[in-house]
Amino acid sequence: MGVLNTFLLILWAISAIATIILVLMHSGEGTGVSDMIASSMYNASTGSGIWERNLDRLTMITSIVFGVVVLIMMITFPLGSIG
């Protein structure tokens, strides 16, 4: 296994764990971890929208990184290099 594949596997594992954690932090129907955190950090009426928006952005970023890494690994996995 090449250096590229080792790096991709580490990045893949980190993005997978981060995506799982971020998805679990999303609120379902007004209850969830994000609501508990937002209400404890800010006033319940202000700040929760900002928290949810940032949580959405982070979830999208980690999901995109996960998908891109999987696609690159599909191309490079047997040899560890492109080509």
Backbone as a chain_set.jsonl record, in Angstrom:
{"seq": "MGVLNTFLLILWAISAIATIILVLMHSGEGTGVSDMIASSMYNASTGSGIWERNLDRLTMITSIVFGVVVLIMMITFPLGSIG", "coords": {"N": [[0.859, -1.173, 0.0], [0.577, 2.168, -0.862], [1.872, 5.454, -0.018], [-0.01, 7.412, -0.603], [-2.437, 5.986, -0.449], [-2.428, 5.286, 2.26], [-2.599, 7.82, 3.471], [-5.102, 8.57, 2.417], [-6.77, 6.626, 3.564], [-6.614, 7.306, 6.287], [-7.691, 9.912, 6.206], [-10.208, 9.238, 5.232], [-11.274, 7.699, 7.362], [-11.335, 9.622, 9.432], [-13.084, 11.537, 8.321], [-15.387, 9.977, 8.087], [-16.041, 9.336, 10.774], [-16.384, 11.927, 11.775], [-18.559, 12.794, 10.207], [-20.586, 11.038, 11.06], [-20.81, 11.774, 13.783], [-21.571, 14.483, 13.51], [-24.018, 14.233, 12.129], [-25.548, 12.923, 14.051], [-25.727, 14.956, 15.883], [-27.576, 16.689, 14.86], [-30.808, 18.171, 15.147], [-33.969, 16.615, 15.537], [-37.033, 17.02, 15.617], [-37.144, 19.584, 16.905], [-35.978, 18.715, 19.203], [-32.89, 17.637, 20.4], [-29.33, 17.093, 20.353], [-28.088, 19.385, 19.397], [-29.926, 21.383, 20.017], [-29.844, 21.292, 22.804], [-27.197, 22.057, 23.293], [-27.132, 24.55, 22.035], [-29.055, 25.937, 23.509], [-27.852, 25.999, 25.953], [-25.534, 27.419, 25.504], [-26.322, 29.808, 24.376], [-29.032, 32.159, 24.435], [-32.238, 30.658, 24.285], [-33.91, 31.606, 22.269], [-32.281, 32.983, 20.539], [-29.502, 32.348, 18.447], [-29.703, 29.579, 18.054], [-30.41, 29.15, 15.416], [-28.138, 29.965, 14.047], [-26.338, 28.11, 15.05], [-27.413, 25.692, 14.027], [-27.174, 26.202, 11.281], [-24.378, 26.35, 10.951], [-23.756, 23.775, 11.771], [-24.996, 22.326, 9.748], [-23.408, 23.132, 7.572], [-20.864, 22.118, 8.306], [-21.458, 19.392, 8.334], [-22.063, 18.947, 5.63], [-19.552, 19.531, 4.48], [-17.871, 17.533, 5.616], [-19.166, 15.293, 4.579], [-18.837, 15.614, 1.819], [-16.042, 15.509, 1.64], [-15.686, 12.854, 2.492], [-16.997, 11.472, 0.384], [-15.435, 12.246, -1.867], [-12.935, 11.218, -1.169], [-13.518, 8.481, -1.159], [-14.081, 8.102, -3.888], [-11.554, 8.726, -5.019], [-10.046, 6.717, -3.836], [-11.193, 4.504, -5.072], [-10.101, 4.66, -7.592], [-7.338, 4.575, -7.173], [-6.645, 2.508, -5.389], [-5.528, -0.25, -5.727], [-2.829, 0.144, -6.597], [-1.808, 2.441, -5.389], [-1.171, 4.749, -6.642], [-1.955, 7.151, -9.156], [-2.715, 6.147, -12.362]], "CA": [[0.0, 0.0, 0.0], [1.393, 3.358, -1.007], [1.704, 6.572, 0.907], [-1.272, 8.064, -0.944], [-3.541, 5.2, 0.106], [-2.391, 5.42, 3.713], [-3.159, 9.14, 3.767], [-6.526, 8.551, 2.087], [-7.473, 5.822, 4.564], [-6.699, 8.102, 7.51], [-8.657, 10.977, 5.926], [-11.504, 8.578, 5.112], [-11.749, 7.337, 8.698], [-11.638, 10.854, 10.169], [-14.299, 12.142, 7.768], [-16.52, 9.105, 8.409], [-16.39, 9.53, 12.183], [-16.894, 13.291, 11.931], [-19.893, 12.852, 9.606], [-21.51, 10.336, 11.957], [-21.018, 12.605, 14.969], [-22.32, 15.676, 13.131], [-25.402, 13.856, 11.811], [-26.213, 12.637, 15.316], [-25.94, 16.196, 16.611], [-28.713, 17.419, 14.292], [-32.065, 18.013, 15.873], [-35.027, 15.994, 14.758], [-38.207, 17.884, 15.584], [-37.049, 20.531, 18.004], [-35.209, 18.158, 20.307], [-31.654, 17.025, 19.947], [-28.109, 17.557, 20.998], [-27.803, 20.759, 18.997], [-30.793, 22.272, 20.798], [-29.337, 21.353, 24.178], [-25.964, 22.844, 23.291], [-27.455, 25.933, 21.679], [-29.777, 26.589, 24.597], [-26.959, 26.218, 27.084], [-24.524, 28.412, 25.145], [-26.976, 31.06, 24.023], [-30.444, 32.215, 24.782], [-32.96, 29.69, 23.457], [-34.536, 32.242, 21.115], [-31.26, 33.481, 19.625], [-28.298, 31.548, 18.336], [-29.902, 28.201, 17.611], [-30.396, 29.146, 13.959], [-26.732, 30.045, 13.643], [-25.739, 26.822, 15.393], [-27.888, 24.704, 13.06], [-26.598, 26.509, 9.976], [-22.977, 25.929, 10.983], [-23.762, 22.321, 11.841], [-25.303, 21.878, 8.385], [-22.225, 23.36, 6.732], [-19.822, 21.156, 8.681], [-21.898, 18.076, 7.894], [-21.881, 18.893, 4.175], [-18.122, 19.49, 4.182], [-17.333, 16.201, 5.919], [-19.769, 14.332, 3.656], [-18.183, 15.784, 0.52], [-14.678, 14.963, 1.783], [-15.841, 11.404, 2.524], [-17.31, 11.004, -0.966], [-14.285, 12.459, -2.76], [-11.897, 10.261, -0.793], [-13.941, 7.161, -1.645], [-13.88, 8.076, -5.342], [-10.114, 8.658, -5.294], [-9.581, 5.379, -3.456], [-11.64, 3.546, -6.093], [-9.194, 4.751, -8.729], [-5.931, 4.369, -6.836], [-6.378, 1.582, -4.295], [-4.607, -1.389, -5.915], [-1.436, 0.515, -6.795], [-1.374, 3.551, -4.543], [-0.827, 5.892, -7.473], [-2.867, 7.351, -10.281], [-2.092, 5.824, -13.633]], "C": [[0.899, 1.228, 0.0], [1.073, 4.423, 0.027], [0.371, 7.278, 0.659], [-2.45, 7.307, -0.334], [-3.572, 5.26, 1.621], [-2.992, 6.751, 4.145], [-4.658, 9.171, 3.522], [-7.328, 7.733, 3.096], [-7.639, 6.574, 5.878], [-7.738, 9.212, 7.336], [-10.07, 10.418, 5.825], [-12.088, 8.249, 6.479], [-12.144, 8.569, 9.505], [-12.929, 11.479, 9.648], [-15.526, 11.291, 8.054], [-16.978, 9.315, 9.842], [-16.982, 10.917, 12.403], [-18.3, 13.423, 11.351], [-20.922, 12.18, 10.502], [-21.833, 11.192, 13.174], [-21.87, 13.826, 14.63], [-23.773, 15.358, 12.787], [-26.172, 13.571, 13.093], [-26.489, 13.893, 16.13], [-27.121, 17.005, 16.071], [-29.964, 17.159, 15.106], [-33.103, 17.408, 14.955], [-36.204, 16.932, 14.604], [-38.179, 18.813, 16.793], [-36.316, 19.994, 19.215], [-33.972, 17.495, 19.737], [-30.477, 17.625, 20.67], [-27.83, 19.007, 20.649], [-28.679, 21.752, 19.749], [-30.323, 22.39, 22.24], [-28.092, 22.224, 24.261], [-26.277, 24.308, 23.024], [-28.168, 26.637, 22.822], [-28.887, 26.816, 25.802], [-25.909, 27.289, 26.775], [-25.136, 29.787, 24.915], [-28.371, 31.074, 24.636], [-31.191, 31.293, 23.83], [-33.553, 30.326, 22.208], [-33.515, 32.783, 20.119], [-30.083, 32.528, 19.603], [-28.525, 30.139, 17.845], [-29.919, 28.108, 16.094], [-28.982, 29.184, 13.418], [-26.043, 28.719, 13.901], [-26.145, 25.757, 14.376], [-27.282, 24.931, 11.677], [-25.133, 26.076, 9.902], [-22.863, 24.411, 11.043], [-24.073, 21.716, 10.476], [-24.092, 22.014, 7.474], [-21.125, 22.349, 7.03], [-20.185, 19.744, 8.227], [-21.72, 17.926, 6.386], [-20.408, 18.781, 3.801], [-17.558, 18.104, 4.45], [-17.909, 15.136, 4.995], [-19.121, 14.41, 2.279], [-16.76, 15.231, 0.562], [-14.734, 13.439, 1.769], [-16.077, 10.852, 1.115], [-16.141, 11.134, -1.927], [-13.174, 11.461, -2.452], [-12.256, 8.861, -1.278], [-13.731, 7.056, -3.152], [-12.4, 7.981, -5.704], [-9.567, 7.277, -4.944], [-10.019, 4.321, -4.453], [-10.687, 3.522, -7.287], [-7.804, 4.263, -8.37], [-5.648, 3.2, -5.907], [-5.418, 0.444, -4.614], [-3.141, -0.986, -5.982], [-0.946, 1.611, -5.879], [-0.931, 4.764, -5.335], [-1.826, 5.976, -8.614], [-2.123, 7.0, -11.558], [-1.827, 4.411, -13.892]], "O": [[1.859, 1.312, 0.766], [0.143, 4.302, 0.824], [-0.299, 7.694, 1.604], [-3.356, 7.918, 0.233], [-4.653, 5.282, 2.209], [-3.798, 6.803, 5.074], [-5.407, 9.731, 4.322], [-8.447, 8.108, 3.445], [-8.69, 6.489, 6.513], [-8.57, 9.427, 8.218], [-11.024, 11.049, 6.281], [-13.269, 8.494, 6.726], [-13.17, 8.564, 10.186], [-13.775, 11.904, 10.434], [-16.613, 11.837, 8.247], [-18.174, 9.458, 10.098], [-17.964, 11.069, 13.13], [-19.147, 14.095, 11.94], [-22.021, 12.705, 10.682], [-22.997, 11.322, 13.555], [-22.788, 14.168, 15.376], [-24.668, 16.135, 13.121], [-27.339, 13.945, 13.205], [-27.384, 13.9, 16.975], [-27.613, 17.908, 16.748], [-30.154, 16.082, 15.672], [-33.113, 17.658, 13.75], [-36.355, 17.574, 13.564], [-39.103, 18.81, 17.607], [-36.057, 20.739, 20.16], [-34.032, 16.856, 18.686], [-30.612, 18.538, 21.484], [-27.388, 19.779, 21.5], [-28.226, 22.847, 20.084], [-30.394, 23.467, 22.832], [-27.945, 23.029, 25.182], [-25.757, 25.197, 23.697], [-27.913, 27.814, 23.077], [-29.134, 27.726, 26.593], [-25.448, 27.986, 27.678], [-24.523, 30.808, 25.228], [-28.807, 30.112, 25.268], [-30.801, 31.167, 22.669], [-33.688, 29.655, 21.185], [-33.859, 33.019, 18.961], [-29.712, 31.966, 20.633], [-27.616, 29.545, 17.264], [-29.49, 27.1, 15.533], [-28.667, 28.509, 12.438], [-25.257, 28.251, 13.078], [-25.296, 24.995, 13.912], [-26.922, 23.98, 10.984], [-24.703, 25.5, 8.903], [-21.968, 23.83, 10.429], [-23.48, 20.707, 10.093], [-23.789, 21.111, 6.695], [-20.525, 21.789, 6.113], [-19.319, 18.988, 7.787], [-21.27, 16.879, 5.919], [-20.052, 18.02, 2.901], [-16.846, 17.552, 3.612], [-17.218, 14.174, 4.659], [-18.884, 13.382, 1.644], [-16.323, 14.562, -0.374], [-13.918, 12.797, 1.106], [-15.436, 9.884, 0.705], [-15.884, 10.227, -2.718], [-12.546, 10.922, -3.363], [-11.388, 8.132, -1.758], [-13.255, 6.032, -3.641], [-12.034, 7.229, -6.607], [-8.73, 6.732, -5.663], [-9.305, 3.341, -4.667], [-10.495, 2.481, -7.915], [-7.154, 3.603, -9.181], [-4.477, 2.917, -5.653], [-4.531, 0.188, -3.799], [-2.287, -1.71, -5.47], [0.254, 1.691, -5.62], [-0.376, 5.708, -4.771], [-2.457, 4.986, -8.983], [-1.026, 7.501, -11.803], [-1.3, 4.065, -14.95]]}, "num_chains": 1, "name": "protein.A"}
